[in-house]
Amino acid sequence: YASASGFGQTGPLKSLPAYDMVVQGMGGLMSVTGQPDGKPTRVGTSIGDITAGLFTTIGINAALFDREKTGKGTKIDVSMLDCQIAILENAIARYFSSGEIPKPMGSRHPSITPFEAYKTKDSFIIIAAGNDKLFENLCNALDCKEYIKDKRFVSNKLRNANAEDLKTILEKYLVKDETDNWIKLLTKMNIPCGPIYNIKQAVENPQIIFRNMIVSSNHKKIGKFKMAGNPIKMSNYKDPKTRGEIPELDQHRKKILKDFKIKV
């Protein structure tokens, strides 16, 4: 069987309760989130809860596959805190390789430049020019070719060391036009880029609609409402635009207990 808990089934903290934000803080995630020198910032979604659920699901799938091969079951122990450490990505590698404690960097990538949110005439644009060729394309698109050979920016290492100078230069050009126009131009140049949407804009994105990521359901008391769809698309199964009716609290309790042969 699988157990997902705040701190796992072993260790000195095993009996303590936890919530999403507790493990975000203890796992170091909040220390690298937000603006430089800013106050502690929680990630915008319950990433502590979500990652624990995802890792537990992966563990269950792996255990089922193992059982199919070996005929043996296993116990799965997933800790919310462990999951936060697991997703720290290159922050851990940077710390152990350099001894420096990573800090929040706003929207900047810690080791790739230009790779962040930049001001435009009407909002912001995400630009991810992750190699020399993309940087060259970006300079051509912004009509600032002279910076391609600028000694401060001729390699990613140098661009990263001079990220603030480069940001100032890029924004000097980007503020001349609106985000949508820049996206059209940069996309033609094969430069990864995108807008920063609010929730309304995100759920109305034609790509999201086309991928059936907003579906509808019905509730006896509040009627029809919309919610997020399933991001896993499987060729052998349909992905309906509607979901089954949302049950009332305890509506299926007796049936579930009966199915599991649990007496109350």
Buried (B, 14 or more C-beta within 10 A) or exposed (E): EEEBBBBBEEEEEEEEEBEBBBBBBBBBBBBBBBEEEEEEBBBEEBBBBBBBBEBBEEBBEEBEEEEEEEEEEBEBBBBBBBBBBEBBEEBBEBBEEEEEEBEBBEEBBBEBBBBBBBBBEEEBBBBBBBEBEBBBBBBEBBEBEEBBEBEEBBEBEBBBBBBEBBBEBBBEBBEEBBBEBBBEBBEEBEBEBBBEEEEEEEBEBEEBEEEBBBBEBEEEEEEEEEEEBEEEEEEEEEEEEEEEEBEEEEEEEEEEEEEEEEEE
